[in-house]
Amino acid sequence: MITMNRQQAADAAAKASAERETIQANLLDLDGSFGKRLLAGAQLTGVSKDRWDKASATLAALWDTYATYSGVVDRVVALAAGRLGQKELTEITSLLTLPSVQVTRAQTPLSRRDLADTGRDTLSLATAVARMRDAFAEVTGVVTAAEQAWNTVAAPLDAAAADLTQAGTLAGSDDEGLATERAQLRTELDAQRAALNADPLGAQVATANRLNDRAAALRARAEELAKLRTGAGQRVAAARGLADEARAARADAMAAYERVVIRVTGVPPVPDFTADPAARLARLDALLQSGRWTRLGSELDLLERELASETAKFQEAERTVVTLLGRRDELRGLLDAYKAKAARLGAAEDGPLTGLYEQARGMLWTAPCDLAAAAAAVKNYQQAVLAIGARRL
């Protein structure tokens, strides 16, 4: 061992003191970290318990090593601050470079233990720092992983809790089935919280996310319920308006049917309502009065769709009826057009042609008109006129 001179001893003591202060600060940060307090303050289970049992033993040994190491550094600093004679320089050099830090290590199993094994090691300052560095990395790895896992899972659980609270506020005392589902989700949320606190390293974020999604869906339903409760009267009134529109559409279809059925045969009857809207509206009034908002919302949604479908059905029926009358008028126009063509061909007095014309005209101007027969008669007259025209080319 080469003994340090005074300057070397002073510099080495200052360096050791600074390094000790840094180590102490980092150990205190670790000790006060959220992850460490999370693991140390809970009754752990599962993966977290297994890893923390090992890490906490490592941390205890780390603090023990630090205490002995710090005592050696204190002795070095004290010597360097006093009179530095040869004896003091020799001791400083010895403390800084030779094994001087006594630590207790883990008990060696009896089957591998030496007869003279004391269970203690004497380390140099550098070796003690290296050992503390490894222990620090091991413990911070577990602590950081636990904190990250807790934060990752806690975020969706916090969001779920907020959604459940908001759902309860929005739904109030009129939430019907929402209250039961909300209570169930709250129970599941509490269970997930307890599981997270007991085993953050084993927590499943997918489970928390699914719970968050369900709570968000419940909140959305509560919002719809609150919106419905506020505007229920207006929606029921709007449903009455839709029913009136459907009745008016059927009345128009019936009027068209009665107008056309005496003029044309084969007119399809106008369908009736699939379900009586008056009875459905009465049920809505009962649900509104009893405050059964969820059922009211479902009934309103269904009735609104059905009334829109009924209105479209009656409008289509009216178009079908009117189209039949239009077909008769179209055939009349076609017959007159070919009569004019026959006159231009000089065949207005043609006996057979005139007979075909009168036959078609009689059908088209007879009430009710058989459209199929009249269409065939017009076609016969049309073909006869076209044949005369072809012969005269």
C-alpha positions, 0 to 999 in steps of 0.5 A, a space after each residue: 500500500 502506497 501511503 497518500 500525501 496530505 493533498 491526496 488524502 484531502 482530495 480523496 476524503 472530499 471525493 468520498 464525502 461527496 459520493 456518500 452525500 449523493 448515495 444518501 440523497 438517492 437512498 432517501 429518494 428511493 425510501 420516499 418514492 410512491 412505489 416504495 411506499 405503495 409496496 411497503 404499506 400494503 398487505 401484498 399478494 401474488 407477484 408483488 409479494 414475491 418480488 417485494 419480499 426479496 427487494 425489501 430484504 435487499 433494501 434492508 441490507 443496502 441500508 445496513 451497508 450504507 450505515 457501515 460505509 458512511 461510518 468509514 467515510 465519517 472517520 476518513 473526513 474526520 482524519 482529513 480535517 485534523 493534523 495529518 501526520 504519517 499515522 493519520 495518512 496511513 489510516 486514511 489510505 488504509 480506510 479508502 483503499 483496503 477492506 474497511 466496511 464490515 457487512 452482514 451477508 445472507 446466511 449461507 445454507 448449512 450444506 455449503 457453509 464453511 466451518 469458519 464462516 462468520 456470515 460477515 464480509 469486509 469490503 473496500 469502499 469501492 466494493 461497498 459502493 458497487 454492491 450498493 449500486 447493484 442493490 439499488 438497481 434491483 430495488 428501484 427496478 421493482 419499485 418503479 415497475 410497481 409504480 408504473 403498473 399502478 398508474 397504468 391500471 389506476 387511470 382507467 379505474 379512476 375514470 370508471 369511478 368518475 363515470 359511475 358517480 356522474 351516472 348516479 347524479 344524472 339518473 337520480 332516483 329514477 334510474 330503474 335498472 341503472 341503479 342495479 347495474 351501477 351498484 354491480 359495477 361499483 362492487 367490481 370497481 372496489 374489487 379491482 382497486 383492492 386487487 391493484 393495491 394488493 398486487 400492482 405488479 400482477 394487475 391487468 390493465 385490460 380488465 380495468 379498461 373493460 370496466 372503464 368502458 362499461 362505466 362509460 356506457 352506463 354514464 352515456 345511458 344515464 345522460 340519455 335518461 336525464 335528457 329523456 326525463 327533461 324532454 319526455 313531454 315534448 317527445 311524447 307530443 312529437 310522437 302524437 304528431 307522427 301518429 297524426 301524420 301517419 293517419 293523414 297519409 292513410 286518409 290520403 291513400 283511402 281517398 285516392 283508393 275511393 277515387 280510383 276504384 270506381 274507375 279502374 279494376 284490380 286496385 289493391 286495398 289500402 293496408 291498415 295500421 299494423 298496431 293501433 297508435 292510439 293504444 301505443 300513445 296511451 301506454 306512453 302517457 302511462 309510462 310518462 306519468 309513472 316516471 318509468 324513463 328507461 321503458 319510456 325511452 325504449 317505447 318512444 324509439 320503437 314507436 317513432 320508427 314504426 310510425 315512420 314506417 307506417 307513413 311510408 307504407 301509406 304513401 306508397 299505397 297512395 302512389 300505387 293507386 294513383 299510378 293505376 289511374 295514370 296508366 288508364 289515362 296513358 292508354 287513352 292518350 296512346 289510343 288517340 295518338 294512333 287514331 290521329 296516325 290512322 287519319 294521316 294514313 287515310 285509314 280513318 274509315 277503315 272498317 276493321 280498324 274502326 272496329 278495333 278502335 271502338 273496342 279499345 275506346 269502349 274498354 277505356 271509357 268504361 268504369 271500372 276499366 279493366 286495365 289489362 284487357 284495355 291495354 291488350 285492345 290498345 296494342 291490337 289497334 296500335 299494331 293494325 295502324 302500324 301494319 297499314 302504314 307499312 303497306 303504304 310505304 
